[in-house]
Amino acid sequence: IPLFLDVIQTSYSWGSTPLDEMIVYKFYVISRKYNLKDVYIAYWLDGNVGYRSNGWDFALDDYSVYYPDRKLGLSIDYPGGVDGQAISPIGVKVYPPNNFRSDSLKWTFNWYPGGGRGAPAGQDPIRYLEMSSGRIMENQVEPIGSQFIISFGPFNLNAGDTVSFYVGEILGKGIEGVLKNADRLDWLIRQNFRVPSSPPNPPLRVEEKNRKVILKWNPREGDVNPETYLDPYRADSSLKPFEGYRVYKSTRSSAGPWTLLAEYDLPDNKFGYNTGLQHEYTDLGLLNNFEYYYSVTAFSKPDTASDFPSQESSIYRNAKVVVPGAEPPPTVGQVAAVPNPYRGDIAYHTYDPQWEKPAGTRDRWMEQDRRIQFINLPVQCEIKIFTLAGDLVGTIYHDNPTKGYEDWNLTSSVGQAVSSGIYLFTVEDKNNGKIQVGKFVIIK
């Protein structure tokens, strides 16, 4: 029988410690038609803890544990099995609705084995009996898969009424880590989610030079200044909690992995290294025409009054891709094709930084990612590539006042991958008509 209920779910997550190992869901249950009596609500978890490969065997060594005082259920991966041992269990903590004390409700915890050997009944009357039983099953001993429900009630829900409640999905390093994060979530909800925040990202600017990159982040007129940001939700009453900057670099992607290059913080206080602030960093000794990634973040003082750690702005949102290189020469004469010879037996995509890398969002190297680069190009020129017999393979047009190179993916103008051989190229300077001729070798 339809109950004519609307259920609205909102979710909240955080990108920094100590709240980045939990997701909070808020549910709104609204009765649209009937006056409902003796209502029970259940939250169901099929944990499937561990690394999934093919099939579901990885989940068949999990087991369920319940902490009645916390209203917290855990799906835990037993050591061994096809997936080894997961770092974190999966915890679910259910909070009673507003205006209901936890001890005024009847709570139920039922677990079921995995692999299709048990699950909540498919018939509504039997499900209701399970949800309203008030039974707290003993913790699962045999690791044969973890599925469970946590339910609470009864209460009445008249037409037009809304009941809302929170559910926390909690991770952590081992069981102790989950329990610690569950305590942190209790505190978070008591705070009504008002917690210290990270500073805004610094206004990062980059300058690409010959074999070096210059990073600058001094706030200019109109920029957001992380050094003056306000945080009204700190318990230590420090309204301007800015502490310093961190400079990061990656040779792989804007998602990292990242290496910390420098840290600068305010002098003369009890936090950090008291280095003093800087707003510029120069990274030397780089390879020209390779991609590098940089980010500068701002971080705050820890809130010692609430034992809340220092917060750092997003390293990913401030990431910039940078390609150092020399300025274009005045004309042709020094153009070269690199690498020469191009060797198909070399995995150029494994270089650090990568010479060849998948385009777009792909994470696997493909044939069209091959790369020969024409360097030392003048501002405006036309590159033509020929076979040794004089057949035109492709044409590349270059018009860039700051970038003195162009890439070619070893594919002809008709989309065909080229074969091994000796190739000729010409580069015509469009400003003065001068032409340079060169050659390169491809060995596949």
N, C-alpha and C positions, 0 to 999 in steps of 0.2 A: 504494500500500500504506500503510495507516495506520501511523504511527510511535508512536502512543500517548504523545504528549508533552503535558504541561501547560505553558502559558506564562502567567506572571503579570507584569503590568506595573504599576508604581507611578510616579507623576510628582510632581515638586517644582518649585515656582515661587516667586518672591519679588516683593514689591510695591514695592521701593525700589531705588535705585541702590546699587551698580553691578551688581546681579544681576537687574534687572528686564527684561533683554533676552535671557533664556535660559530654557529649560525643560529639566529633567533627567529622563530616564526610566531607571528601573532594571528590567531584565528578569531573571526567574528562569525557566530552562528545565529542566524536570524529566522524566526518563525514567520512565515508569510500568510498562513491560513488558519492553522489550528492552535487551540490552547493545549499544549502538550504537558503531560504530567509524568513524573518519575523518569526524567530524561537522564541518560548516561552517555558520556562521550568517551571514545577509545582512540588512542593513538597507536598505530601499528608500525613496527619496524622489522624489516627483513634485512639484517645487517650486511651479509655477504662480505665479511671482512677479509682483506688481503688482496693480493695481486691476481687479477683475472687474466688467464690466457685463453685457451680453448675449453669450452664446457664450463661446468659449475662445480667441479671437484674441489676447487679452492675454497668453497664456502662450506664444505661438509665436515670441516674440523673445527667449527665455531661452537661456542656455547653461551648461554644466557645467565646473567647475574642481576639481582635486584637489590637495591638499597631502600628499604621501606621508609626510613626517616627522611630520605632525600627525594623520594619519588623519582628515582633515577634507575633506569635499566641500561645494561651494557651488553653488547655483542662483542665477544672476545675471541680472537684467533688463537687456537691451541698451537703450541710450538710444534714445528715439523710440518708434515703434510706436503702437498704438491706446491704450496705457495710459501713454504718456510714459516716465518713468524712476522706478522704485521707489527709495525712500530706502535700503532695506536688502536685501541678498541674504538668502537662507536657507541657513544652514550646518548641517551634520550632522557631529558628531565622535563617533567610535566608540571606546570604550575596551576594551582586552582584558579577558577575565575575570580574576577573582582567581586568583592563583598562576600566571599565564601572563605571561611577558615579551612585549612587543610584537614583538621581533625573533625570538621563537621560533615565531611563527605565520606562515602564508602569507596575505597580504592581496591582495584583488582590488578593482579599481575599474573598473566598466563603466558607460558612459553610453549613453543611447538618445535619439533625436530624439522630439519630441512630435508631436501631431496624429495619433496612431495609426500613425505610420510606423515605430515600433520600440518594443519593450518586452521584458522578460525572457520567455523562452519559456514556453509554457503547460504543457509536459511536464516532469515531475519529473526524469527522467534528464538532459535538456538543461540544466535549471536547475542541477542539481548540477555539471555540467561547467563552467558559467559561474562558479559560486560558488567552485569549487576550482581555477580555472585559474591563479591567481596573476598574472594580467595586470593591469597598470596602464595603462589607455588614456591616450593623450595628451589634453591638455585640449581641449575642444570649441572649435572656431574659429568655425563658422557658427552664428549664433543662430537655431535652428530648433526650440526647445523643449528643456527640461531634465528628464531623468529619469535616475536612476543608482542603482547598488547599491554598497555597501561591505560586503565579506564577509571573514571570517577563519576560520581553522582550520588543520590538523585537530586534533581531540582526541577522546578516547573518552568516552562517557557511558553508564555502566552503569545497569541498572535500579535505581531509587531514588536515583540521583545527581542533583545540582542544579548547574547552572552559572549564574552571574549576571554581568551586565556592565551598564555605563552607556552611554547614548547622550545626547549633548547637542544640543538644537536651539537654534541660536544666531542672533541677529539683531545688528544694529549699523548705525551710519551708514557706509554704503559698505563696501568690502572691508576697509579698515584697521580699521573699527569691529568687524567680525566677528572678525578675527584677534586684536584686543585682548581681546575678550570670551572668545575661546577660551583665551587664556592665563589669564584670570581664572578660567575654569572648571577648568583644570588645578590652579590653586592651591586652589580650593574643594574639589576632591575630595581633594587631599593633606591638607587640613585636616579631612577627614571631615565636611564641611559645618558645622563649628564656626566661626561668624563673628560679628562684633559685631551686636547686635540693637538695634532702636529702643526708646526708652522706652515704657511704657504710655501710653494716652491720658489726658489730664487729665480730672478729674471735672467736665465742663462743665455749668453751670446757666444758664438764661436767665430774664430778667424782661422782660415786654412792657409798655411804657409808652406814653404819648401821644407819638407821633412820635419815639420813641427805643427802644433796646434796651440792656439792661445784661447783660453776660456776666460770669460769675464762675466761677473754676476753682480756688479755694483748697481743698486737700484737707481734708475733715472726717473726724471719727472714723468708721472703717470704710471710707473710700475708699482706693483704690490711689493711692500717692503717687509720681509719676514722678521726683521729685527724689531719691528714695532707692532707686531700683531698682538691682539688681545685674546685672552682665554678666560672667560668668566667662570668656568666650571672646575677650576682647580681648588683643592682643599687648602693649599698653602698660601692663598691670597696673593700669589705672584701674578699680577695681571699681565705683565710683559715677560713671559718665560723663555724668550729666545736665548739659546746658548751658543750655537755655532753652525759651521758648514762642513760638509764632507764632499770630497771629489772622487768620482768613480770612473773606471774605464773598463770596456769590454772589447775584445777582438772578435767576438762571435756574432752578437746580435743585440738589439735593444732590450731583449729579455734576459741578457746576461749569458754566462756567469760574469759577475762584476768583481773587479779588483779595486780596493781602496787605495787611492793615490795620496790623499792628504786629508787632514782634519784640522780645522781651525776653530778655536772657541774663545769666548770672552776671557780676558786675563783677570787675575786677582779675585777668584772665588773658589769655592770648594768643589767645583764640578770640572771634569775633564782635565786637560793638560795645561790649561792657561797659556796657550800659545799666542793669543792675540788674533784678531780677525784679519783675514785677507779676502780680496775680491777679484783675484786674478791668479791663474795657474797656467804655466807653459809646459807642454809635454814635448820633449825633444827626442831625436833619434828615430823618427818614424819612417816607414816606407811610403814613398810617394805613390799615389793612385790606388792605395788600399783603403778599405772602409774600416774606420774605428768608431766606437760608440762611447759617448761621455754623458755623465749626468752629475749635477751638483744638487745636493739636498740640504735642507735646513733642519736642525734638531733643537729640541727644547731641554730645559732642565727637568730632572725627575721631580715629581710631586711627592716629596717625602712625607707630607701629612697624610696622604691616602695610600702610600706605598705603591704609587703608580709610576712606571718607568718612563724614562725620556722617550718622547715621540719624535719620529723622523718623517719628513715629507716623502712623497712617493719617488723612488728612484726611477721608476718606469715612465711616469708621466712627464718627467723632465729630461728624458733621454734624447740625445741628438746624434745623428749619424754624420760623420766628418770624413772627408777625403783630402788629406794633405797633398800638395803638389806644387811644382814650380809654375811660374807665370808662363803663358804661351810665348814662344820666341817670335822675333819680328817677321820671320819668313821661313820658308822651307830650307832644308839642308842638313838638319839633324834628326829627321823623323826616323824612327826605328819601330820594328814589330817585335814584341816580347810576349812570351818567351820564344826564343829562336835558337834551336828548333823547338817546336811544340811536340811533346812526346805523349802519346796516348797511354803509355804504361805508368805515367806519374799521376798520382791522385792529388791533383792540385787543390781539390776541395778540402783536403785534410791539413793544408797549410794553416799556420796561425800567425797573422790573420789569413783568412781564406782568400785564395786567388780566384777560385771558381766557387760559386755558391748558388743554391737553388733560388729561383726568382719567386717573388711574391710570398705567399704563405706556405709554399711547399717546404718540407723538411728533408726531402731526398734529392740527391743529385741526379740529373737526367742529361741525355745527350745534348740537348739544346743549351745546357749551362756551360759548355766549353767556352774558352775565352782566350783570344789573342788581342793584345792592345797595341794600338798605334800611338806612340808617345811623341812629345816635342812638336805638336801641331801648332801652326799659326792660328790666328783668330778665326779666319774664314778660309776654308779649303775644301777640296773634294778628293776623296780617296777612292781609287779604283783597284780592284784585285783581279789578277789574271792567272790562268794556267800558264805553264811554260810554253804551250802551243799558241798562246795569245787569245784564248777564249775568255771573255769577261765573266767573272764569277759573281761579282757584286760591287755595288757602289755605296759609299758612306759619305754623307754630307755633314760637315762640321762648321758650326757657327757659335762660338762661345768665347767671350773675352776673358774668362777666368780659368777655364778648364782646357788644358792642352793635350787632351787624349780622347780617343774613341775606342770602344770595345767592338769586337766582332766575334760571333758565336760559332764560327766555322761552318756556317750554313750559307748556301748560295741564295741568289735573289729569288729562285723558284722554290725555296724551302727544302732543298736537298743537302744532307750532310756531305761535306767534301771529303775526298779520299787523301791518302798519303801522297806526298809529292813536293816538288819545288814550285813555289808560287811567286809571282812578281806583283809589285804594287807601284802605283804612281800617286803622288800627292801634288795637286795643283793649288798654289796660293791664289785665291780669287781676287786679292787686292793688287797683285803685280804680275800675275800670269806665270810666275816661275814654277817649274815642275821638278820634283825630285823622284828618282826611280830607285827602288830597293827590291829585296827578295827575302823570303823566309821559307823554312822547311817545316812540313807537317809529317810526323811519323806516328801512325796509329797501330 
